[in-house]
Amino acid sequence: MSILTVNLEDLRQTVAKQLGIDATEIQNDDNLFMLGLDSMSLMTLVGQWREQGISVEFQDLVEEPTLEEWQHRLKRVAA
């Protein structure tokens, strides 16, 4: 996933890999913390996205932990 391609499927794959589950198990509006995401995993994801040039903050993502919301937030900060 790069700044130009913050798409839902790439995001789903990235989060699924972090959670150690199949991407098909994650729906767009699932609460990712209910699926097993924890603060350390989220910090890892934030670090990966920052390395790719997406200036996102942990707090931005913890408030609404769904793929759909994350996609919107990542697109905003990547623009």
C-alpha positions in Angstrom: 0.0 0.0 0.0 1.4 3.4 -0.9 0.2 6.9 -0.5 -1.5 6.7 -3.9 -3.3 3.4 -3.3 -5.0 3.4 0.1 -7.6 1.0 -1.0 -9.9 -1.2 1.1 -8.5 -4.5 -0.1 -4.9 -3.6 0.5 -5.9 -2.4 3.9 -7.8 -5.6 4.6 -4.8 -7.7 3.6 -2.4 -5.6 5.8 -4.7 -5.8 8.9 -5.4 -9.5 8.4 -1.7 -10.3 8.2 -1.1 -8.3 11.4 -3.9 -10.3 13.1 -2.9 -13.6 11.7 -6.3 -14.3 10.1 -7.7 -14.7 6.6 -8.6 -11.4 5.0 -12.1 -12.8 4.2 -12.8 -12.8 7.9 -12.8 -9.0 8.1 -15.8 -7.0 7.1 -15.6 -3.3 6.3 -17.4 -2.3 9.5 -16.0 -4.9 11.9 -14.5 -3.5 15.1 -10.9 -4.5 14.6 -10.3 -4.7 18.3 -13.0 -7.2 18.6 -11.2 -9.3 16.0 -8.0 -9.3 18.1 -6.2 -6.1 17.3 -4.4 -4.7 20.3 -2.6 -1.4 20.9 0.8 -2.9 20.1 -0.4 -4.3 16.8 -1.9 -1.0 15.9 1.3 0.8 16.8 3.1 -1.6 14.4 0.6 -0.8 11.6 1.0 3.0 12.2 4.8 2.5 12.0 4.5 0.7 8.7 2.3 3.4 7.2 4.5 6.1 8.4 7.5 4.4 6.7 5.4 4.5 3.5 4.9 8.2 3.9 1.4 8.2 5.4 1.5 10.6 8.3 -1.1 8.9 10.5 -1.4 9.0 14.3 -2.3 6.1 16.6 -5.1 8.2 18.1 -6.6 8.8 14.7 -7.2 5.1 14.2 -8.0 4.0 17.7 -11.2 6.1 17.8 -13.0 4.3 15.0 -11.3 0.9 14.5 -13.0 -0.3 11.2 -11.5 -0.8 7.8 -13.9 1.6 6.3 -13.1 4.4 8.7 -9.3 3.7 8.5 -9.5 3.9 4.7 -11.1 7.4 4.9 -8.6 8.6 7.5 -5.5 7.2 5.7 -6.7 8.8 2.4 -7.1 12.2 4.2 -3.6 12.2 5.7 -2.0 10.8 2.5 -3.4 13.5 0.3 
